[in-house]
Structures are given as structure tokens and as C-alpha cells.
């Protein structure tokens, strides 16, 4: 009986240690599960969307630098936190600040010429960010296939100002 008692007492000590280890391991597993859910996007934003958002912010910053030279600096872009398409694009939409009206609005409300200049600024912003992140990669040419034909004289001048601004900053 004494031997069985000693064995049980030893088993209780062993099980108690294992229980403490189990509790510690459960806390670690739960923390990893929370992290995995965040990576997967279960909590609203996936890692991929977060990284895309960071890149879009950098691209938008460059585009805004170029847009400050056209239309008297009237337009500036920003990321929108609105959820669209079942939240698939949360934080990846853009809206435009119109200083003339002191309000933000959808980029879809811009005229054709304004959209072209915003798109051109975003394309050049993308190019700038890619080159900055590309470890010495240089883009020496950019083809602008369409858009100029639909612009009025003032918008053509503004588009050329954007392009000349790039040339000035590069040289």
C-alpha cells in the first residue's frame, strides 16, 4: 500500500508539472492562432492587404508630389478606409481631395482630363516607388499610349508639366 501511495504521489507531482507545461503551451498556441488569423485576414486586414496598403500609400505620396504642380495644386489623393466589394478592397481605394470645394470625393467623379492626369501621376508614382525599392533598378523609358488626345489645351500643358517635373527631378 505504501508503495502504491508513493507511486501515486510521484504521479501527482509529474502530472502537476505537465499541467503547468500544458497551460503555458496553450497560451503560446492561442497567441500563434491569433497571429495566424491576422495573417490570414480573419480580423479584417490580411498581411497582403496591409503590405499593398503600405505600397499604395508610398505611391500616392509620390503621385501627390506630382499633382501639386497641376491645376494649381487643386487635387490630392488619399487612401480610403471605406469597405467595398465585401471588404475585399478595404484601404485600397482612392479618393481625391478637391481644394476648390474643400471636400473629398470619389476619383470616379473626375473629368476625363483630370482622370488622365491622376492616372499619369499614379503611374509615375508607381515607377518611382518601384525604382526606390528595386535596389538600383532604373526605368529609363515610359510609354504613355493613350490619353493626350482627349485633353484640352490646359490639361495637355498640365500633363507636360508633370512629365517635365520628373525630368527636372531626375536630372
Buried (B, 14 or more C-beta within 10 A) or exposed (E): EEEEEEEEEEEEEEEEEEEEEEEEEEEEEEEEEEEEEBEEBEEEBBEEBBEBBEBBEBBBBBBBBBBBBBBEEBBBBBBBEEEEEEEEBBBBBBBBBBEEEEEEEEBEEBEEBBBBBBBBBBBBBBBBBBBEEEEEEEEEEEEEEEBBEEBEEEBBEBBEBBBEBBEEEEE
